[in-house]
Amino acid sequence: PKFFWDASAESLGIGTSSPNAAAILDVQSTTKGIRFPNMTTTQKNAMADVAGMQVFDTTLGKMCFNTGSAWETITSS
């Protein structure tokens, strides 16, 4: 199956018929990645602050996450 819901563990598997019970979402693939929502800085800043929210900021060209009070960029060190 392309996706599988394990009701007893409350886990959704994509690319697996046995999602890990410790994960609410378990994505498995050897040929594809995950694409996060893409939006401009203006669009991102118009959203409410929600801790843990993640988006790709197309203006900055960077992944960003929300701390619950502000957006932070994910950068390499």
Backbone hydrogen bonds, N-H to C=O, Kabsch-Sander energy under -0.5 kcal/mol:
donor,donor_aa,acceptor,acceptor_aa,energy
4,F,13,G,-2.7
6,D,4,F,-0.6
6,D,11,S,-3.0
7,A,5,W,-0.9
10,E,6,D,-1.4
11,S,6,D,-1.6
12,L,24,I,-2.6
13,G,4,F,-3.4
13,G,11,S,-0.5
14,I,26,D,-2.5
15,G,2,K,-1.6
15,G,13,G,-0.5
23,A,20,N,-1.9
26,D,12,L,-2.8
27,V,25,L,-0.5
28,Q,14,I,-2.7
28,Q,26,D,-0.5
36,F,34,I,-0.6
39,M,56,F,-2.3
44,K,40,T,-2.6
45,N,41,T,-2.8
46,A,42,T,-1.0
47,M,44,K,-1.4
52,G,66,N,-3.1
53,M,50,V,-2.3
55,V,64,C,-2.0
56,F,37,P,-3.2
57,D,55,V,-0.6
57,D,62,K,-2.9
58,T,39,M,-2.7
58,T,56,F,-0.8
61,G,57,D,-2.3
62,K,57,D,-1.4
64,C,55,V,-2.9
65,F,72,E,-2.6
66,N,53,M,-2.2
67,T,70,A,-2.9
72,E,65,F,-3.0
74,I,63,M,-3.1
75,T,73,T,-0.7
